[in-house]
Amino acid sequence: MSLLALLVALLVLCLVFWAANRLLVAFAIGDPLATVVRVILVVVTVVWALSWLGVGPGLGLRLR
């Protein structure tokens, strides 16, 4: 993966986390459910990063 692809992936991940937080606040989602959503986002991000490194299971989200 090139450096540009890595930067774009990082930008997209930051945008997803920001949008998720803004939507959780906008719809007044309670703290327990908001925490679950954030944990799921983190787990998906970690699994994607591990698959990119070739260590864990793949998600099919490789940037080419």
Secondary structure, DSSP 8 states (H G I E B T S, - for coil): --HHHHHHHHHHHHHHHHHHHHHHHHTT--HHHHHHHHHHHHHHHHHHHHHHHTSS---S----
